[in-house]
Amino acid sequence: MNVHDYALTFGIDGVLIPVKAAVKVTQRYETLGGRTLTRMSNGRGHLQSRWKKMRSELSGTGWAPLPLAGLDRSIVHTIDCVAPRAVPIGTPVSERPDVPGVIRDGMYVYWPRLTGYLEITEDTDPRSATWGWTITIEEE
């Protein structure tokens, strides 16, 4: 088995989510930031930025419920992401320890590890025996 086969699923706090609970998974990344575009007297824009964090949303469906019903959402959790990202070689990143990054086309491709607060929504279609879910994490 190739080491990147492990990247086909994701983990929360070091526990991998079973593939049968995440048969179809999509992940979206979004950069959050304390930034404001202000205008000078001549109309020229000036971007002021104080901080930058990541927000990610994982959505999926499976043939079994997501085993997260008892997860305490008032504390910080760690998600080992399923979707890779690419950065220029030499850029510091926080990546999954179980899936090493690779160099492709002059970029470093890696699977992120995010630490932050979670929001989880779940929905079920009992007639077709499928479970759907969305997990949103915002870095602390």
N, C-alpha and C positions, 0 to 999 in steps of 0.2 A: 504494500500500500504506500502510495506517495504521501509525503508529509503534508502536502497541500490538500489532500482529501479531507483532513481534519478541519480545514477552513470552510467546508461545505455546511457546517453548522456553527452555532455560536454558544458562548457560555456566559453564565452570570455567577459571579463570585467563585470562579474556578470550576463550576459544575457545568458540563456540556448539556445542552438541551437535546433531547432525543430527536432524531430525524423524523420519526413518525408524528411528532408534535409540531414539526416545522418542515413539512413537505415542500411547501412553496414559501420562499422568503425573499423580501426585498428590503433594501436598506437605503436610507437617504441621509446625507450629511449636510449640515448647515453651519455656517460660521456666525456666531453671535459676537457682538462687540459693542463696547461703549464708545461709539463713534458718531460724530456729528459733522455734517458738511456745513460750514459757515461761509458767508460771502463777504468779501472785502468791499470797500467803498466803490471800487471800480468794477464790481461784479464777479471778479475772479474767485473761484471756489478754493477753500482751504479745508482739508480733512483733518479733524482732530480726533485722535484715538487714544484711549486710556487702557483698554484691556481687550482680550480676545479669548473666547471659549468656543467649544464645539457642542452642537446639539445634533443628535442622531435619532432617527425613527426607524425601527424595524417593524415590518408588517408581514404577516404570514397566515397560512392556514395549515392544518394538519389533520390526521386521522385520530389524534388523541389530544386531550386537553393539555395546555401548557402547564407544567408543574410549578406554578408560581403563586398560587392562591394565598399561601401563608407568608409571602415575602413582606417584610417590614419596609414600607416605603418612606419612613421617616428618617432612615439612615442612608449613608452613602453606599453604593454598590459599584461593582466593576463589571463591565461588559466586554467580552472578547468578541469583536465584530466579525461578521461574515463577509462583508463587502470590502475588497481591497481599495487602497488609495495609492496614489503615486506622487512623489515629491522629487525635486532635484537631489542627486547623490550628495550626501554630506549634511542634509537637513536633519536636525534632531527630531525623532518621533517617539511616541509611546506605542509599542506594538505588542501583539500577542506573543507570549514566550513559547507557546507550543507550535507556532507556525512561523518559520523564519522568512524574512523578506527576500526578494530576489531583485536582481538588476535586469531591467528590460528596456531596450531602446533608449539607453542613457538616463533612465529614471530608476529610482528605488521604489519598488512596489511592495507594500506591506499591509498587514491586517491590523488595524488599530485596536488598542485597549483603552477604553474610556472609563473614567471614574466620576460618578456623580449621582444625582437623584433621579429615580425612575417614576414614571407614570405608566400604568398598564390598563388597557381596556381589552375585554374579551367578549366575543359573541359566538353563539353556537347555532348550528342548523341541525336539530336532532333527527330530522327525516333523512338527511343525506349523511349523517354521522360525520360531520366536519366541524372543526373548531377554528375560529378566526381570532386573531389577536393583534394588538399594536403595543409596542414598548417604546417609550420615548425617554431618552436620557439627556440631561443637561449637565455638563461638567460643573463641578463645584467651584 
